[in-house]
Amino acid sequence: MYTKLASTLALASGAAERSTAVNMTGFNAVTVDAELISLGMAGTLNIWVQESNDAEFWTDGATLTGLTAIGSTLYAPSTLIGSQFVRLRYDIGGTGPMCFSAGLMQSSQ
């Protein structure tokens, strides 16, 4: 099942944001995708897959980096999940604000 977690989300340089939690009932893996829509100056979009069993305390899992050009798309390989919930954590590195979209596909492996 695909869930869009960010649609034209804009973040300033050094800003961090987290998506809403996604319940993993019936699934044990996620594949993340992201697309850079606009870029104010030089910078990099970093995304972490976070896991939790109570949707309150979160642990960083897989990290995606490399979105640095407008129109670039990043697909992460499937990540096995051992927790009840997942969410994405976004961080802007560098000097520019960015606008992007991101989502995740749940699957069973």
C-alpha positions as CSV (number, residue, x, y, z in Angstrom):
1,M,0.0,0.0,0.0
2,Y,1.4,3.4,-1.0
3,T,1.1,6.4,1.4
4,K,2.1,9.9,0.3
5,L,3.7,11.6,3.4
6,A,4.8,14.9,2.0
7,S,3.4,16.7,-1.0
8,T,5.2,20.0,-1.9
9,L,6.6,20.3,1.7
10,A,9.0,23.3,1.9
11,L,11.7,23.4,4.5
12,A,14.4,26.1,5.2
13,S,18.1,25.4,5.6
14,G,18.8,23.5,8.7
15,A,15.2,22.7,9.3
16,A,13.9,19.2,10.3
17,E,10.4,17.8,10.0
18,R,8.7,14.4,10.6
19,S,5.9,12.8,8.8
20,T,2.8,11.3,10.4
21,A,3.1,7.7,11.7
22,V,2.1,4.9,9.4
23,N,0.7,1.7,11.0
24,M,2.6,-1.4,9.7
25,T,-0.1,-4.0,10.6
26,G,0.1,-6.7,7.9
27,F,3.4,-5.4,6.5
28,N,7.0,-5.9,7.3
29,A,8.9,-3.8,4.8
30,V,8.8,-0.3,3.2
31,T,10.3,1.3,0.1
32,V,10.7,5.1,0.2
33,D,10.6,7.5,-2.7
34,A,11.2,11.3,-2.8
35,E,11.4,14.0,-5.5
36,L,13.0,17.4,-5.2
37,I,10.6,20.0,-6.6
38,S,12.5,23.2,-6.0
39,L,15.8,24.3,-4.5
40,G,16.7,27.8,-3.3
41,M,20.5,27.4,-3.1
42,A,23.0,24.5,-2.7
43,G,21.7,21.9,-0.3
44,T,20.9,18.2,0.2
45,L,17.7,16.5,1.3
46,N,18.3,13.7,3.8
47,I,15.5,11.3,4.8
48,W,15.5,8.7,7.6
49,V,13.0,5.9,8.1
50,Q,12.1,5.9,11.7
51,E,10.5,3.0,13.7
52,S,8.5,2.8,16.8
53,N,6.3,0.3,18.7
54,D,4.3,3.0,20.6
55,A,4.4,6.0,18.1
56,E,6.0,8.1,20.9
57,F,9.7,7.0,21.0
58,W,11.4,6.7,17.6
59,T,14.6,5.1,16.4
60,D,16.4,6.0,13.2
61,G,16.7,3.3,10.7
62,A,17.7,3.5,7.0
63,T,19.0,6.8,5.7
64,L,18.5,8.2,2.2
65,T,20.6,11.0,0.9
66,G,21.5,12.5,-2.4
67,L,18.6,14.8,-3.6
68,T,20.5,17.8,-4.7
69,A,19.0,18.8,-8.1
70,I,15.5,19.9,-9.1
71,G,13.6,17.1,-10.6
72,S,15.8,14.4,-9.1
73,T,14.1,11.4,-7.7
74,L,15.4,9.0,-5.1
75,Y,14.1,5.4,-4.5
76,A,15.4,3.6,-1.4
77,P,15.7,-0.2,-1.5
78,S,13.2,-2.1,0.5
79,T,13.8,-1.9,4.3
80,L,12.6,-4.6,6.7
81,I,10.6,-3.2,9.6
82,G,10.3,-4.9,12.9
83,S,8.1,-2.3,14.6
84,Q,4.4,-1.4,14.7
85,F,4.9,2.1,13.2
86,V,7.1,3.9,10.7
87,R,7.5,7.6,9.8
88,L,10.0,9.7,7.7
89,R,12.3,12.3,9.2
90,Y,13.4,15.0,6.8
91,D,16.5,17.2,7.2
92,I,17.9,19.9,4.9
93,G,21.7,20.1,4.8
94,G,23.5,23.0,3.1
95,T,22.4,26.6,2.5
96,G,19.1,26.5,0.6
97,P,15.4,26.0,1.3
98,M,13.9,23.0,-0.6
99,C,10.4,21.9,-1.6
100,F,9.9,18.1,-2.1
101,S,7.5,15.3,-2.0
102,A,7.9,11.9,-0.4
103,G,6.1,8.7,0.3
104,L,6.4,5.1,1.2
105,M,5.2,1.7,-0.2
106,Q,4.4,-0.9,2.4
107,S,4.9,-4.6,1.5
108,S,5.3,-8.1,3.0
109,Q,8.5,-10.0,2.4
